[in-house]
Amino acid sequence: MILRVHNLCKSYYRGKLEIPALKNVSLDISEGEFVSIIGKSGSGKSTLLNLIGGLDTASSGNIFFRDQDISAMSRKELARHRRFSVGMIFQSFNLIPSRTALENISLALTFGGVPRRQRKARAEDVIRSVGLGHRIDHKPTELSGGEAQRIAIARALANNPAMVLADEPTGNLDSVTSSEIIDLLQELNQKKGISILMITHDQETASRISNKVIRLVDGSIANEQGKTSMP
Amino acid sequence: MNISDMILLAIANLFRTKLRTTLTLLGVVIGIGALSSMVSLGTGMQKNLTDAFLENDLFTSYRVTTKNIDLEQISGGNFENMEGFLDKPQTPLTDSIIKIISNIEGVQYAFADIQFPVQLSLEGYDIKLNAQGLPATSGQYKPYTNLLAGTFFQTDNEKSVVVKWETFRKMGLVPLDKDNLVVFSREDSLKGFKVVDPDSLLGKELVIKSKTLNPLSLAISTMGGKVPDEKTAFREVETRLHICGILKKSGSFAGQQFRGGIYIPMETADDIPKLGFSSIWDLFDEEEVDSYGSVYVRAKDIQDMEIIRKDIEALGLHTFSIADQLEEIKKTFLIIDSLFGAIGSVALIIAALGIINTMLMSILERTREIGIMKAIGGSEREIKFIFFVEAGFIGFIGAIFGLGLGWLVTRLANIILNARFPEEGIPVDLFYFPWWLLAGATAFSIFISLAAGLYPAIRAARIDPVKALRHD
């Protein structure tokens, strides 16, 4: 089991008014699984992903990543978790615009403590592995959406995480590019055995490629369907 | 991420916003420029004064005089140590007393301070000044070691003379000194000043005219009931001495204010008939004791000064040393430096506000980037450090350029001030940048900048990544 979420609750406060975003969410993800989360906007998908990614802290409940309780981690330990355990991909790519593809990835490697001399070669390797060897010195604005997302994936993979958290990675892309990105993620999952937790709107794709699809409705899990149960 | 990575990242960030960094930097540069030039003026004044003291050997010397009644003390109603003062005979400064002083442990040498007004003539140039008698041993010590040409006299009775550079200058002859090139003013040129080779002056005959009382004529006129007129009451004597050495121009502006303009071997000086400053007292002296007005005592080491003072005062004599005033002078300069420093610091504090402003702007602009850095594993500590280094780097670079600016400004001010107030035609350095000022200003600039960066850095580190990633 790479990830175990148990009775997770997260509320935001507007003044004294409590706005629950997640209500008693529990789920398990095994090593090497590809899990999709679907649900309407405001259903708490991103909140769940941010909590698992260690960007946010839960109101109650636990998140165990390989038996380590993320919800009990200090801010410093959370930074380590984000650095080495998980890699995050976003709908809007979130590349630093002033830096080239290589520099964006080098920054992640720098945080990962990779010595300066090895950084360039490692960054180049990881860029080539997503098929963008010819775009190494391009800045994000000079890349197409699909290319930018590939660089973002390369950055997520830079420090060899066990799990990739993808928040609607195809949300800003056309259908052809989308399927290329989905293929890339699937390849990572199948060839490298990286566990993937992906948020998507596309129910059809989710069902096709995932081992498990989780539907969130108003902060709660409505149903969890395994691939085996699909007809 | 190690420290060098964070530093490089911080510097790269500064380079990305060149204009803003430059403007912020400029604030610090001006602040440090103002601070350092102000303080360097204070230290420059202090250095000029202490250098003058050092150059004239004033820290290791005493002037010994017969015990005086301290009028100030008495007027204050303080009669301490005064008991029986008037009844006791005063210790006169005679040759035998000088011998006793010379034998005090720690005393290098002591000699009577013979100073008398003379008129000098050298190849038609005339000048009036004070002549000073010195023992030949003085030639081993400052300021008499600093010769432009020739040597100090070797014996106490030779017929030679050491002349100060400034004395020639007053005569209109300027001995060429490669280390101290003279800038002639228009006025100087009109007066017919000319540059001469110092070696050509050596061996030349200097005619010294001194005046003394003519006791015979005085006696005759008094007996005749007539008031003696100047011509008959005084006798003019000519002494011919050969120039054996020329002392260099004293580097400090206060230098030439000490002691006479020419130096004559002790015994030769003693033999010259003269009217000393205290000679008028000689007229009233019934006992014909040959005593001097003051005695100069030089200590072997500055540490011996206190013991020597006690020993001399035990003889019933009074000592005076400029070193006694040094602590007071130092205190005064500390106040001046602090005042100047405080004025300069105001500029630096304004610059610090500029740094805070720039950093906060930068954080606002880079919110999303900070969110990304956190998402890919940047810790609060690292982000805080990066911003901290950015501020510190502005302080460091600002200090370097600021010191450069301060130096330029003081050079310029020095040139202007020297042109406005020419002093013997040789530029005086009014400003001084000691190493502690360079190091202190740099450290202060970095400290102020880091302090200015503290709040922005903490704020950057505390940014919520979830909100930051949504930030446009």
Interface residues (C-beta under 8 A of the other chain):
Chain A: N50 G53 L55 D56 R75 K76 A79 R80 R82 R83 F84 M88 F90 N94 L95 I96 S98 L107 A108 T110 F111 G112 G113 R116 R155 N159
Chain B: M1 N2 D5 L9 R16 R368 E369 G371 I372 M373 K374 A375 I376 G377 G378 S379 E380 R381 E382 P465 V466 L469
